[in-house]
Amino acid sequence: MKTVNKLAIAVALVVYGSASFADASRSQEIKQEAPKGITAAFYACITKANDPTSSGACLSAEKTRQDARLNTTYKALMAKLTGKAKDDLVNAERAWVDLEDKTGRFETSLYGDETVADLQVTQNEIFRICERANALDKYLSVANTLL
C-alpha cells in the first residue's frame, strides 16, 4: 500500500506541479494519455484548473459529456441492428457495464481514498467510457455501410 500512496503523491506532484510549469502542461500531459474523443472543453478546463476541486469539476463535466456520447452512439447503433446482432450488442454492453463497475471498484481499492487518487480513478473511468464510445462509433460506421 505504501507504493500506491507514493504513486498517488507522485501523480499529485505531476498533476498539481509547481507554478513554474504552465497550466497548459497539465492538459498536454493528459492529452498524451487520453483516447481520441476527449473534448477540447475538457482540456481547456484542465488548463484553467488550479486546485483539486476545480480539476474535479472538469472531470465531472467531461464524464457527463462522455456518458452522453456513449448513450447517443449506443442508441444509434441499436436503431440500425436487428435480431441476433441487436441481442448480441445488448449482451456486450451489459458485460462492458459490469466490467466497468468491477474495474472502478478495483481501482478505488488500489489507489486509496485521497483526493488525488479519486481524481485519477475518475480520469481512468472517463477514458474507458470514451474508448467504449469510440468502439461503438466504429461499429456504427460498419452498420451504416452494411445495413
C-alpha positions as CSV (number, residue, x, y, z in Angstrom):
1,M,0.0,0.0,0.0
2,K,3.0,2.3,0.6
3,T,3.9,2.0,-3.1
4,V,0.3,3.0,-4.1
5,N,0.5,6.0,-1.7
6,K,3.8,7.0,-3.2
7,L,2.3,6.7,-6.6
8,A,-0.6,8.9,-5.6
9,I,1.8,11.5,-4.3
10,A,3.8,11.4,-7.5
11,V,0.7,11.8,-9.5
12,A,-0.2,14.8,-7.3
13,L,3.1,16.4,-8.0
14,V,2.8,15.9,-11.7
15,V,-0.8,17.0,-11.9
16,Y,-0.6,19.9,-9.5
17,G,3.0,20.6,-10.0
18,S,4.9,23.7,-9.2
19,A,3.9,27.1,-10.5
20,S,6.9,27.1,-12.8
21,F,5.1,24.8,-15.1
22,A,2.5,26.3,-17.3
23,D,-1.1,25.1,-16.6
24,A,-1.2,24.0,-20.2
25,S,1.4,21.3,-19.4
26,R,-1.2,19.5,-17.3
27,S,-3.7,19.4,-20.2
28,Q,-0.9,18.4,-22.6
29,E,0.2,15.5,-20.3
30,I,-3.4,14.3,-20.0
31,K,-3.8,14.7,-23.8
32,Q,-0.9,12.4,-24.4
33,E,-2.6,9.6,-22.4
34,A,-6.1,10.3,-23.5
35,P,-8.0,8.4,-26.2
36,K,-9.4,10.2,-29.2
37,G,-12.7,11.7,-28.4
38,I,-11.9,13.6,-25.2
39,T,-13.3,17.1,-25.7
40,A,-11.4,20.3,-26.2
41,A,-13.6,21.8,-23.5
42,F,-12.1,19.3,-21.0
43,Y,-8.5,20.3,-21.9
44,A,-9.4,24.0,-21.7
45,C,-11.0,23.4,-18.3
46,I,-7.9,21.5,-17.0
47,T,-5.6,24.3,-18.3
48,K,-7.6,26.8,-16.1
49,A,-7.9,24.5,-13.1
50,N,-5.6,25.5,-10.2
51,D,-6.6,23.0,-7.5
52,P,-8.1,19.6,-7.0
53,T,-11.6,20.9,-6.6
54,S,-11.6,22.7,-10.0
55,S,-9.9,19.7,-11.6
56,G,-12.6,17.5,-10.2
57,A,-15.3,19.8,-11.7
58,C,-13.5,19.5,-15.1
59,L,-13.5,15.7,-14.7
60,S,-17.2,15.6,-13.7
61,A,-18.2,17.7,-16.7
62,E,-16.2,15.5,-19.1
63,K,-17.7,12.4,-17.6
64,T,-21.2,13.8,-18.3
65,R,-20.2,14.6,-21.9
66,Q,-18.7,11.1,-22.5
67,D,-21.7,9.4,-20.9
68,A,-24.0,11.3,-23.2
69,R,-21.8,10.5,-26.2
70,L,-21.8,6.8,-25.3
71,N,-25.5,6.7,-24.9
72,T,-26.2,8.5,-28.1
73,T,-23.9,6.2,-30.1
74,Y,-25.4,3.1,-28.4
75,K,-29.0,4.2,-29.3
76,A,-28.0,5.0,-32.9
77,L,-26.3,1.6,-33.2
78,M,-29.3,-0.2,-31.6
79,A,-31.6,1.5,-34.1
80,K,-29.5,0.1,-37.0
81,L,-29.4,-3.5,-35.8
82,T,-32.0,-6.3,-35.7
83,G,-32.3,-9.8,-34.5
84,K,-29.2,-11.6,-33.2
85,A,-26.9,-8.6,-33.8
86,K,-29.1,-6.4,-31.6
87,D,-29.3,-9.0,-28.9
88,D,-25.5,-9.5,-29.0
89,L,-25.0,-5.8,-28.6
90,V,-27.2,-5.6,-25.6
91,N,-25.3,-8.5,-24.0
92,A,-22.0,-7.0,-24.9
93,E,-23.0,-3.7,-23.4
94,R,-24.2,-5.3,-20.2
95,A,-20.9,-7.2,-19.9
96,W,-19.0,-3.9,-20.5
97,V,-21.0,-2.1,-17.8
98,D,-20.3,-5.0,-15.4
99,L,-16.5,-4.9,-16.2
100,E,-16.6,-1.1,-15.8
101,D,-18.2,-1.4,-12.4
102,K,-15.7,-4.0,-11.3
103,T,-12.7,-2.1,-12.7
104,G,-13.8,1.1,-10.8
105,R,-14.2,-0.8,-7.5
106,F,-10.7,-2.3,-8.0
107,E,-9.1,1.0,-8.9
108,T,-10.7,2.6,-5.8
109,S,-9.3,-0.1,-3.6
110,L,-5.9,0.1,-5.3
111,Y,-5.4,3.9,-5.4
112,G,-7.0,4.6,-2.0
113,D,-9.3,7.4,-0.9
114,E,-7.1,10.5,-1.1
115,T,-8.4,13.3,-3.3
116,V,-5.7,12.8,-5.9
117,A,-6.4,9.1,-6.1
118,D,-10.1,9.9,-6.6
119,L,-9.3,12.2,-9.4
120,Q,-7.1,9.5,-11.1
121,V,-9.9,6.9,-10.8
122,T,-12.3,9.3,-12.3
123,Q,-10.0,10.2,-15.2
124,N,-9.4,6.5,-15.8
125,E,-13.2,5.9,-15.9
126,I,-13.7,8.8,-18.3
127,F,-11.0,7.4,-20.6
128,R,-12.7,3.9,-20.6
129,I,-16.1,5.5,-21.4
130,C,-14.6,7.4,-24.2
131,E,-12.8,4.3,-25.5
132,R,-16.2,2.4,-25.4
133,A,-17.9,5.2,-27.3
134,N,-15.1,5.1,-29.9
135,A,-15.6,1.3,-30.3
136,L,-19.4,1.8,-30.7
137,D,-18.7,4.6,-33.3
138,K,-16.7,2.1,-35.3
139,Y,-19.5,-0.5,-35.1
140,L,-22.0,2.2,-36.2
141,S,-19.8,3.0,-39.2
142,V,-19.8,-0.7,-40.2
143,A,-23.5,-1.0,-39.6
144,N,-24.1,2.1,-41.8
145,T,-22.1,0.6,-44.6
146,L,-23.5,-2.9,-44.4
147,L,-27.1,-2.3,-43.5
